Amino acid sequence: MLSNLEQQPADALLALIKLHNADTRLDKIDLGVGVYRTGQGETPVFGAIKAAEKKLVETQDSKAYLGPEGDMGFVEALVPYIFGDSAPSLDGRIDGMQTPGGTGSLRLALAMAKRSGATRIVIGKPSWPNHPQICRDLGLDIVEFNHAAPDGTADMEGIRQAIANGQEGDVLMLHGCCHNPTGIDYARSEWDEISALLADSPMLPLIDLAYQGLGNGMEEDAYGLRRVLGSVPQALICYSCDKNFGLYRDRVGALYVMMEQAGQLAPVMSNAHALARANWSQPPDHGAAAVRLILEDKALTAQWLDELDQMRERMRQVRQTLAAAGRAGSVDLTPIGGQSGLFSIIPLTKEQVLEMREKHGVYMAGSGRINVAGLTMGNIDGFVGAIADVSG
Ligand code: LMR
């Protein structure tokens, strides 16, 4: 029976990790998968996480099951950071549960949307490749709109049209901040407009917030999400701690649901719990428990926020340096300065991306996406030179 299965290509993004590791060139540059790197090219464990893990080892007295919702202390501790003092949160209209990473949250949110009658997922193009992949796996139709304008800012006409064409049964997938793969976020006035349009739309917003704090700050990066939640009756929120707590392989995420009235949450959450049980039963505990311990402790919280500030500041510097380089061959690097988060797109063809890799040892996604944190003051000139070489 199993021989009926056809060979599948390796995930293009994850395959880059192995390709880069196998390259013996000393000046190779890894701009592939989205992990933060320091100016020395390292991805260390946060000091606050190390301290919380130590505390966890010393104080944890059981590893007995917690249930499909995972560590609810973790889920609740994140609420003020994500939702602030916005009305839906204060009114008890939001409930959540722990998930294995942001991907687990997306899987659950989309499966639940499907269960409740969703047929189409409306999604900006380009998006994180795993978004359409999960939708396809669930048998959901994908409707695309253009996310990025040629000048490196958001294509507002694209989303206006998408919302105008919205139908019952549509889910609108939005990136809360640090858009993956373009780094192009909506400006505040654009979020205001999107929220107003959604107020009159039958679409259900699903907001993927996987990079809070890596753009402009924890509060600033939640602006769009809070605006949208303020104008719609229901929404799904998929959250990841994998980047802002550096917990990547520990898979730490959460799913939140907002309903019009607090009393409507129980049946929805019971479906989310049942789906979690059928998929992974219960989420892994360790990373979420470490996050909870940080957020329960003022000093550790301050340490974590400080580490996050340093990450953001370094990425800002890399962006500014790239933007200051101006042109590299036929590529205009200046829009990168106004974009945010880990990613930006260098407009290169697939062949040019391959040439970057083979000739210059620069590993970037086939879409031309780069992880800006892979650049350092030591390799940035070489990177700009390589772009000029392949595109000039
Ligand atoms: C990325 O886009 O590089 C990250 O979100 C990691 C992943 O799982 O793809």
Boltz pocket constraint, residues with backbone or C-beta under 6 A from the ligand:
constraints:
  - pocket:
      binder: B
      contacts: [[A, 13], [A, 32], [A, 33], [A, 34], [A, 35], [A, 128], [A, 130], [A, 180]]
      max_distance: 6.0
